[in-house]
Amino acid sequence: MSTSKTVGIVGARGHTGAELIRLIARHPHLELAFVSSRELDGQKVSDHIPEFSGELRYENLSHEQVGGKGADAVILALPNGKAAELVAAIDAQAPDTVVVDLSADYRFDERWYYGLPELTRQKYAGQKRISNPGCYATAMQLAIAPLKDRLAGPPQCFGVSGYSGAGTTPSDKNNIELLRDNLMPYALADHLHEREVSRQLGLPVEFMPHVAPHFRGITMTVNLWLRTAMKIEDVRALYRERYAGEPLIQVLDEAPWVSRIAGRHGVEIGGFTLAPGGKRLVVVATLDNLLKGAATQAMQNLNLAFGFDELDSIPQETTA
């Protein structure tokens, strides 16, 4: 397919917004129509994102102006709780616009397609409203899904994220001084991603998040209790079979390292370890929270919505 489409981004100042601009800049069939940012209003996009060429400037757009821009798609890269008024404006002025929301605002809304392509693409049926999964939630679901039907109890997930996951608004969780030589636990029960994953997988999941001093990347260590004992070679084979043909998912024997996933667009799953008896399994998954945990996944969903190749603009050499 060669028909070009236009895309606008709201919330373009943040880390994920910058990654989205880079992906759109290299896309063969997408053109950046507008970028809305209150803080960067009037500044050239190319001055902030060297990979983008052209004269486009950031704009401080009202909700109605976003709806009236006429872009084929709008990506919302905003903090939780900010999407509803924008979506209402788009619904009123341009209901056929494809909207990809990166916040949690619509992940529990049945009217929206929940876009974790490796697990949900078969459920896509032309929906114009797409909810992008959370970064932690993506890692958890991909680590658990192949064994979902063999579990004896709730998976326990110990997650560690780089501080870019806390966004650009200053807080303890992105304060470099507080994070130095530290691991910061927070929201240790009933985290939003815990509820998100439990809903999507249809089973209770326990999640304990932490922030570390590195900038980007997530490590998710998952403890799984199995109904019947398994052999380690059978576990590995199960994961490899489940993700065969998924170029953004690599199944390893050894445990993946977060330092090796930063800046890459895929997921690594490995470190499969069985406790004596064969009924307790530990699995480790890593991904870049700004890429497969956000911007890369949004691009997969956008490509799916427009009928493009799902991996258009997503660098393949970074996932080899």
Order of alpha helices (4+ residues) and beta strands (2+ residues): beta-alpha-beta-alpha-beta-alpha-beta-alpha-beta-beta-alpha-beta-alpha-beta-alpha-beta-alpha-beta-beta-alpha-beta-beta-beta-alpha
